[in-house]
Amino acid sequence: MQLSNGAIKVKNPSAASGLATKTEEKEFEGVDLETFELSDFVAPHAGAIAVRGESKEIKNPEIEKFLSESANLLAMGEKYEVEIVQRGHNALYELLASIYDFSMRIEKHPTRDKILEAIRKELKETHDISVKAGTAAIPTIVKYVVRSDKPTISRYTKVLTVAQQENLNAADLPAYIVRRGGVTKIQEIESEALAKKSGDKSSKERTALIREYFELVGTASKMDFEFGGQVNFHGEEKDGKVESSSFCVFVACHVSGEQYKIISANDLGRSFEDNLVKYLGRAMPSDLTVLEHGVRNFKKQIAMDSSQPESVRRKMKEQLAAPLKHAKVDVIEADAKFKDDEA
């Protein structure tokens, strides 16, 4: 019998013919078969295996040599991290604190504009580096010190601008940078926050455009009916005012053919209605410029539809006369087609 990787098995008959060595036969001698644990063999260590009992770990001299060299490299890396990298970080944070202090003193000086103008002029004449008039002190001084390295200028400017927004003292800046994980980390976090804020705003504007489109579909629709039942309000009152809604949502069950029976009529309130609007318009463009053009195209169709009331057509023309709210980004207006029964 022998053990192999945690399994008990009958020795291969070929072992009796001398194919198995004496070392293999005695490899697991001394192991108590009643108490050994399979967990010992689940994730074996690389290299030699230490086995319970009298057998000892066999160390390979070549492997030990490489392990020793790796330990030396680790020590060198730790020394570099402490003596070079950390000292470099500390020196950088002190530099940024000095730039921050200098910039804040300029911002508070009575002749701030003249000081910054003189610095801009010196940068242009001596180093051919341009800084726009009206640029604040922090980006101006960072560019003066760092010169032409744009990514670095951006990182340092972001960190010092955040420090200014949080009204930090220059003396506290190095510890603040360390606490927030370093210059790059601060820039990443702030950039993500800005992107999220911008994304949230974009999402709201997209929802507003989708809502406007569905309102236009309602304006142009030829299908209407009267409902004398109760409309259930699901919204909330805010500051004593009831949320304004654009739509009434009818829940109906299908009877047969084109016949339906209304179960309830619902005013969802603005917030809940926004979620419904976003869901119904989930396949619409995400680009606000494209989406706005689509809405305007529908307005053009309504304005040119002679079957629509003159007051509605005139209103569409007035809205089309207003400039686009979202800047155009080389987008060609899509020739969108909408059906009156799309609701």
C-alpha positions in Angstrom: 0.0 0.0 0.0 1.2 3.5 -0.6 -0.1 7.1 -0.3 -0.1 9.4 -3.2 -1.4 13.0 -3.1 -3.8 12.1 -0.2 -5.2 9.0 -1.8 -4.7 5.4 -0.6 -4.2 2.9 -3.4 -2.8 -0.5 -4.2 0.7 -0.3 -5.6 0.9 -0.8 -9.3 1.9 -4.4 -10.0 4.7 -3.1 -12.1 6.4 -1.9 -9.0 7.1 -5.5 -8.0 9.1 -5.8 -11.1 11.5 -3.1 -9.9 10.1 -0.1 -11.7 9.3 1.5 -8.3 12.4 2.6 -6.4 13.1 2.0 -2.8 12.7 5.7 -2.0 9.2 5.7 -3.5 8.2 2.6 -1.4 9.2 4.3 1.8 8.1 7.9 1.0 5.1 7.8 3.4 6.3 5.4 6.0 5.3 6.4 9.5 2.1 8.1 8.4 -0.9 7.1 10.6 -3.6 6.1 8.1 -6.3 6.5 10.8 -5.5 10.2 11.6 -3.9 11.8 8.5 -5.8 14.7 7.0 -6.6 15.2 3.3 -6.4 18.9 3.7 -2.6 18.5 3.9 -2.7 17.5 0.2 -5.3 19.9 -1.1 -2.9 22.7 -1.8 0.6 21.3 -1.6 3.5 23.8 -1.4 5.8 24.2 -4.3 9.1 22.4 -4.0 9.8 19.7 -1.3 6.8 18.3 0.8 7.3 18.1 4.5 5.7 14.8 5.7 4.8 13.9 9.2 6.8 11.2 10.9 10.5 10.6 10.8 11.1 11.8 7.2 12.6 15.2 6.9 12.2 17.9 4.2 14.8 17.6 1.5 16.2 21.0 0.4 17.5 21.6 -3.0 20.7 23.7 -2.9 19.9 25.4 -6.2 16.4 26.3 -5.0 17.9 27.6 -1.8 20.3 29.7 -3.7 17.6 31.5 -5.7 15.5 31.9 -2.5 18.5 33.6 -0.9 18.9 36.0 -3.9 15.2 36.8 -3.9 15.5 37.7 -0.2 18.3 40.1 -1.0 16.3 41.7 -3.8 13.4 42.2 -1.4 15.7 43.9 1.0 17.0 46.2 -1.7 13.4 47.0 -2.8 12.5 47.9 0.8 15.5 50.1 1.1 14.7 51.8 -2.2 11.0 52.3 -1.1 12.1 53.9 2.2 15.2 55.9 1.2 14.3 56.9 -2.4 10.5 56.6 -3.1 9.3 57.8 0.3 11.8 60.6 0.5 10.8 61.6 -3.1 7.1 61.6 -2.1 7.8 63.7 1.0 9.8 66.2 -1.1 7.0 66.4 -3.6 4.4 67.0 -0.9 6.5 69.8 0.6 6.9 71.4 -2.9 3.1 71.3 -3.4 2.6 72.8 0.0 5.0 75.6 -1.0 3.2 76.2 -4.3 -0.1 76.2 -2.5 1.0 78.7 0.1 2.5 80.9 -2.6 -0.6 80.8 -4.7 -2.9 81.6 -1.8 -0.8 84.6 -0.9 -1.1 85.8 -4.5 -4.8 85.3 -4.5 -5.2 87.4 -1.4 -2.8 90.2 -2.5 -4.3 93.6 -3.5 -2.3 93.5 -6.7 -3.2 89.9 -7.6 -4.0 90.5 -11.2 -0.7 92.5 -11.9 1.3 89.8 -10.2 -0.2 87.0 -12.3 0.1 89.1 -15.4 3.9 89.6 -14.7 4.3 85.8 -14.2 2.5 85.0 -17.4 4.7 87.5 -19.3 7.9 86.0 -17.8 6.8 82.5 -18.8 6.0 83.5 -22.3 9.2 85.6 -22.9 11.6 83.2 -21.1 10.2 79.8 -21.8 7.7 80.4 -24.6 4.9 79.0 -22.4 1.5 80.6 -22.7 -1.0 81.0 -19.9 -4.5 82.4 -20.6 -5.3 85.8 -19.1 -7.7 85.3 -16.1 -6.2 82.0 -15.1 -6.2 81.6 -11.3 -3.1 81.6 -9.2 -2.9 77.8 -8.6 -2.8 76.6 -12.3 -0.5 79.5 -13.2 2.1 78.8 -10.5 1.9 75.0 -11.1 2.6 75.6 -14.8 5.4 78.0 -13.9 7.1 75.4 -11.8 6.4 72.2 -13.8 6.5 73.9 -17.2 5.6 71.6 -20.1 4.6 68.3 -18.5 0.8 68.5 -19.1 -0.3 65.3 -17.2 1.7 66.4 -14.2 0.4 69.9 -14.3 -3.1 68.5 -14.4 -2.5 66.2 -11.4 -0.9 68.9 -9.2 -3.5 71.5 -10.2 -6.3 69.1 -9.2 -4.8 68.3 -5.8 -4.2 72.0 -4.9 -7.6 73.1 -6.2 -9.3 70.5 -4.0 -7.2 71.7 -1.1 -8.4 75.3 -1.8 -12.0 74.1 -1.9 -11.6 72.4 1.4 -9.9 75.5 2.8 -6.8 73.7 4.0 -3.7 75.3 5.5 -0.5 74.9 3.6 1.1 73.3 6.6 -1.5 70.6 6.7 -1.3 69.7 3.0 1.5 67.0 3.1 -0.4 65.0 5.7 -3.6 65.5 3.8 -2.1 64.1 0.6 -0.7 61.1 2.5 -4.1 60.5 4.2 -5.9 60.4 0.8 -3.5 58.0 -0.8 -1.2 60.3 -2.7 -1.4 62.8 -5.6 -2.6 60.3 -8.3 -5.2 58.8 -6.0 -6.7 62.2 -5.2 -6.9 63.0 -8.9 -8.6 59.7 -9.7 -11.2 60.1 -6.9 -12.0 63.7 -7.8 -12.2 62.8 -11.5 -14.6 60.0 -10.8 -16.8 62.2 -8.6 -16.8 64.9 -11.4 -17.8 62.2 -14.0 -20.6 60.9 -11.8 -21.9 64.4 -11.2 -21.8 65.1 -14.9 -23.4 61.8 -15.6 -26.2 62.5 -13.1 -26.9 65.8 -14.8 -26.8 64.2 -18.2 -29.2 61.5 -17.1 -31.7 64.1 -15.8 -31.5 66.1 -19.1 -32.0 62.9 -21.1 -35.1 62.0 -19.0 -36.4 65.5 -19.6 -36.0 65.1 -23.4 -37.6 61.7 -23.4 -40.5 63.1 -21.4 -40.9 65.9 -23.8 -41.0 63.4 -26.7 -43.8 61.4 -25.1 -45.7 64.6 -24.4 -45.4 65.5 -28.1 -46.7 62.0 -29.0 -49.7 62.8 -26.8 -50.2 66.1 -28.5 -50.1 64.6 -32.0 -52.1 61.5 -31.2 -55.5 61.0 -32.9 -56.6 58.5 -30.3 -58.5 59.8 -27.3 -61.3 58.6 -24.9 -63.1 59.9 -21.9 -62.6 58.4 -18.4 -65.1 59.2 -15.7 -63.5 57.0 -13.0 -61.1 58.0 -10.2 -57.5 58.7 -10.8 -55.3 57.3 -8.0 -52.5 59.6 -7.0 -49.2 57.9 -6.0 -46.9 60.9 -5.7 -45.7 63.0 -2.7 -46.3 66.5 -1.5 -43.2 68.6 -1.2 -43.2 71.9 0.6 -47.0 71.8 0.6 -47.1 71.3 -3.2 -48.2 68.2 -5.1 -45.8 66.8 -7.6 -46.7 67.8 -11.1 -47.1 64.8 -13.5 -47.3 64.7 -17.3 -49.2 61.4 -17.8 -52.0 59.2 -16.4 -51.1 55.6 -16.4 -53.9 53.2 -17.1 -53.8 49.5 -16.1 -56.0 47.3 -18.2 -56.6 43.7 -18.8 -57.0 42.2 -22.2 -60.5 40.8 -22.9 -60.3 39.7 -26.5 -59.4 41.1 -29.9 -59.1 44.9 -29.5 -61.2 45.0 -26.3 -59.6 45.9 -23.0 -61.1 46.6 -19.6 -59.6 49.4 -17.4 -58.6 48.3 -13.9 -57.3 51.6 -12.6 -56.1 55.0 -13.6 -52.9 56.2 -11.9 -51.1 59.5 -11.4 -47.6 58.2 -10.5 -46.2 61.5 -9.3 -43.1 63.1 -10.8 -40.3 60.8 -9.3 -42.0 57.5 -10.1 -43.1 58.8 -13.5 -39.4 59.7 -14.3 -38.5 56.0 -13.8 -41.3 55.0 -16.1 -40.2 57.5 -18.7 -36.6 56.3 -18.5 -37.7 52.7 -18.9 -39.9 53.4 -21.9 -37.2 55.4 -23.5 -34.3 53.1 -22.6 -33.5 52.3 -26.3 -33.3 56.0 -27.2 -30.0 57.7 -27.9 -27.8 58.6 -25.0 -26.2 61.5 -26.8 -28.2 64.5 -25.7 -27.5 66.4 -28.9 -28.8 63.5 -31.0 -31.8 63.0 -28.7 -32.7 66.7 -28.8 -32.5 66.7 -32.6 -34.9 63.8 -32.7 -37.4 65.7 -30.5 -37.1 68.7 -32.8 -37.6 66.6 -35.9 -40.9 65.4 -34.4 -41.8 69.0 -33.7 -41.2 69.8 -37.4 -43.5 67.0 -38.4 -46.3 68.3 -36.1 -45.7 71.9 -37.3 -46.2 70.7 -41.0 -49.2 68.4 -40.2 -52.2 70.3 -41.6 -54.5 68.0 -39.6 -53.2 69.5 -36.3 -54.9 72.6 -34.8 -53.3 75.8 -35.9 -52.5 76.7 -32.3 -50.5 73.5 -31.9 -48.6 74.1 -35.2 -47.8 77.6 -34.2 -46.5 76.5 -30.8 -44.2 74.0 -32.5 -42.8 76.7 -34.8 -42.1 79.0 -31.8 -40.3 76.2 -30.0 -38.2 75.4 -33.1 -37.2 79.0 -33.4 -35.4 78.7 -30.1 -31.7 77.7 -30.2 -30.6 74.1 -29.4 -30.0 73.7 -25.7 -27.3 71.1 -26.1 -24.2 71.9 -28.1 -24.0 70.3 -31.5 -21.2 67.8 -31.9 -21.0 67.2 -35.7 -24.3 65.4 -35.7 -26.4 65.1 -38.8 -30.1 65.4 -38.0 -31.7 62.0 -38.3 -34.7 61.7 -40.5 -36.7 60.1 -37.7 -40.2 58.8 -38.5 -42.9 58.6 -35.8 -46.3 57.1 -36.0 -49.3 58.8 -34.5 -50.2 55.6 -32.6 -46.8 55.3 -30.8 -47.7 55.9 -27.2 
